[in-house]
């Protein structure tokens, strides 16, 4: 078990990574898509978050993303956006 600062720094990252695993089915491992579905690895965090929130609010058209986004709080979507923004392209 990690203690102190190490645990505080890694626990949120591990949780976001666990959430991001469900994104891999469409966006590829770590957001590196090899298909017509957009790659999200290394994208700007603010842009990713704006899109996720728009999907959640239903203001950005989508086939399935609006359903996925509705399953997360705004704070969780922010952590997901940060996770994918940190991934190398």
Secondary structure, DSSP 8 states (H G I E B T S, - for coil): ---HHHHHHHHHHHHHHHHHGGGHHHH-GGG---SSS---TT--HHHHHHHHHHHHHT-S--SSHHHHHTTS-HHHHHHHHHHHHHS--
